């Protein structure tokens, strides 16, 4: 059965918002742990590069039904561990809970679908500012062109 018009973008919007929240939380935790700037930048950029990789984005933008929460969680487990940083299960559970809580809050504050898109694009731009690398910029530009 085909998806209703517009629903094919539910997964990309959800994943981009959760990914933005994930990177915000990771950045704050790395700062709180006094991780040096170079290592912090590498961790965040590694995760962002994986999140915006051509393969990941092409799968994400395929028209599809929403994944179950458990499947989305598995996606973020893999994204979080795509860098040199490793999280234990408890830390990953806390990270995912914070991500979901942040996105739920943002969805509740949105008065229109257009506002949700604006929030998503703001997450993407903040990720660009966090990483500030040509490779990440290029991947983000290609992702935005997919929209």
N, C-alpha and C positions, 0 to 999 in steps of 0.2 A: 504494500500500500504506500503510495507516495506521501511525503511529508507535506503538511500544510505550508502555504507560501510564507517564507520568512523563517520557518523553524530550522532550516538547514544551517543557520548561523548561531543556533543556541549553544552548541558545543564550543565553537571558537570563542564566543563571548565569555562563556563560563571559564574555559581553560585560561584565556588571557587574563581575566580578572583574578582567578585563583593564583596564577603564576606571578602576577604583579604583587599580590599580597604576600606570597611566599618570599619573594625577593626583598620586600620591605622588612619582613620579620627577620630573615637571615642577616640582612645588613645590620639591623639593630642588635642582634645577638653577637655578631662579629665585633661590633664596636664595643659592646658591653664587656666582651672578653679580651679587649685590648689586642686584637689580632692586627698585625701590621698592615698598613694600607695596601701594599703590593699583594699580599696573600688574600686579603679581603676582596680586592678587585678581581683577582683571578677566580676565586670561588664564585662570585656573582656573575662574572662574564661567562664562565664555563656553563653555569646553569642557563643563562640567557641564550647562549649560542645553541644549546641543545633544544631549548624551548622554541626557538625561531629557526631551527634547521629546516632545510627544504623538505626533507622527508617527513618530519613531524608535522609541519604546516600543511603539506599536501594531504596527509591523512586527516588532519583536523578539519580541513575545509571540504572534505567529501560530504555530500548530503547524507546525513545519518541521524538516527534517533539518539537521544541522550543515553550516555552510559549510566550504568548503576553506580551508586556512590562508591562501592568497593572497587570498581574498575577505574573510576577517576582517581581514587586514592593510589592505586597501583601506578598510574601514570605519573603522579607526583612523587611517589617513592623513587621511581627511576630518574626523574628530573633532578630531584634533590641530591641523588648519589652520582650524578654525572660529573661532579667536580671532585677535587681531592678531599673535600669534606665528607665525613661519614657520620650519619646520625644513628643512634640506637633506636629501637622501636618506641620507647617512651618519648624520646625527643621528637621523633617523627609524628607520633600521635598528637603531641602538643602543638607542633607546627601546623599540622593539617587542621586541627580544631580552630586555631587562630585564623588560618586562611579562610575557612568556611564562615566563621563568625564575621570577619571583615566583609566578605562578599555579600552575605545576607544583609548586613547593615546597609551596604551601598544599594542593594536592590530595593530595599524598603524605602530608601530616601529618594529613589528615582520616580518621577511623576509621569514619565513617558519612556517609550522604547528608545527614542532619540537621546534622551538623557543617559540611558544605560550604555548606548554606543559611545557617547562622549566620555563617560567614566572609563570605559574600556580603552579608548584611544589615549586617555590621560595616563593610564597604567603603562601602556606601551611606550609613551614618550618619557615617562619617569625611568623605565628600564633602560632606555637609550642613554639618559643622563647618568645613570648609575655606572654603566659600562664604558661609555666613551671610547669605543674601538671601531675602526673601519669595518671589520668583519661583522660585528654585531649590528652596526648601523645598516650595512647592506642587507643583512638577513631581515631586519625589522622593516626596511623599505619594501622588500619583496613580500613580506607578510601583509603589510598594509595594502599593497597592490592587489592582493588576493581578495580583499574585502569588497 
